[in-house]
Amino acid sequence: MDFLDDLIEEPFEKLGVDFRANLRVGQICWAPVLYSYENSEIWRPSSLDASGTAATHFSVTPEPGNAYKEPKLLASPHLEAYEEFPVLRAKIRPVVLLVPCPKKINIQDTRGGGKINRHLCIVSPCYSVTDAMGKCRFPDEFLKKVRLLEYPHFMFLPKAACLKNDSLLRLDSIQHVFHNKLEPSQWRIAPDLLNILLGQITYVFTSVYEGDYKVARDMLLIESTK
């Protein structure tokens, strides 16, 4: 049985010396990736100073029923009405750059209003298939199906110069990262594989099934049934 990574001999291409200044779609970078929790916690002040505007102590608590509903303000640390400090972990991981930071819009922000230029990039994180001891973290049947493109929100990326382990690219975990928190590598997903990935993204967001993604997926699934 052939998998996508068997058919594409060179999944990555090396970029030129401008790889830091000229970020490209499909570029492998490193960035802090947030964990997502179904049962979340928040960081709430447990005591305030005499003015009642600065927190002196905090405690971590499971998200209560009134989370994001309190009109209280804090001056230090700054917290607006109906805001909370969520407790989240993050880890530096390899990511695939999907949308580089847009060009600056030269229009003055409204005083006290919203910020126009936020300098954000959109990335999709990669998760190692194996743990620190080299043990596979996923069932073999699942990985085989991912390598056949059966699941639109997963792509298998093989170990290479830019990835120290076989990895899963997760399109269900796309997030934004400030451009100055992104550490680019000199590697990018090669054009043939990138075209398939872009087709996957189109399908995930629009349910339109076409192009190189459809051709590759249909071929792999048909061959796997023979």
SULFEN-V538992 format. One record per pair of residues at least 4 apart in sequence whose ideal C-beta (glycine too) atoms are under 6 Angstrom apart, sorted by the first residue. I is the first residue (numbers start at 1). J is the second residue. Records with the same first field share a line. If there is no record, write none. Layout:
BEGIN
I=J / J
END
This chain:
BEGIN
1=224
2=6 / 7
3=147
4=147 / 149
5=156 / 158
8=192 / 193
10=190
11=190 / 193
12=160 / 162 / 187 / 190
13=188 / 190
14=186
15=19 / 186 / 188
18=22
19=184 / 186
20=184
23=27 / 100
24=188
26=188 / 189 / 194
27=97 / 184 / 188
28=94 / 162 / 185 / 187
29=95 / 97 / 182 / 183 / 184
30=92 / 94 / 183
31=95 / 123 / 177 / 181 / 182
32=90 / 92
33=91 / 93 / 125
34=88 / 90
35=89
40=63
41=60 / 62 / 87
42=63 / 67 / 84 / 86
43=58 / 60 / 85 / 87
44=61
45=55 / 58
46=57 / 59
47=56 / 57
48=52 / 55
49=54 / 56
53=75
54=75 / 76
55=74
60=87
63=67
66=70
67=84
68=82 / 84
71=81
73=81
74=79
79=83
93=125
94=126 / 163
95=123 / 125
96=124 / 169
97=123
98=122 / 124
99=122
100=121
101=119 / 121 / 179
104=117
105=116 / 117
109=115 / 116
119=179
120=176
121=177 / 179 / 182
122=176
123=177
124=169 / 171 / 174
125=170 / 173
126=167 / 169
127=168
128=165 / 167
129=166
130=134 / 136 / 165
131=135 / 137
138=142 / 143
145=150
146=151 / 154 / 156
147=156
148=220 / 224
149=217 / 220
152=200 / 203 / 204
153=171 / 172 / 204
154=168
155=169 / 197
157=163 / 167 / 169
158=166
159=163 / 165 / 166
162=185 / 187
163=167
171=204
177=181 / 182
189=193 / 194
195=212
196=212 / 213 / 216
199=211 / 212 / 213
200=213
202=206 / 208
203=209
209=214
210=214
212=216
213=217
214=218
END
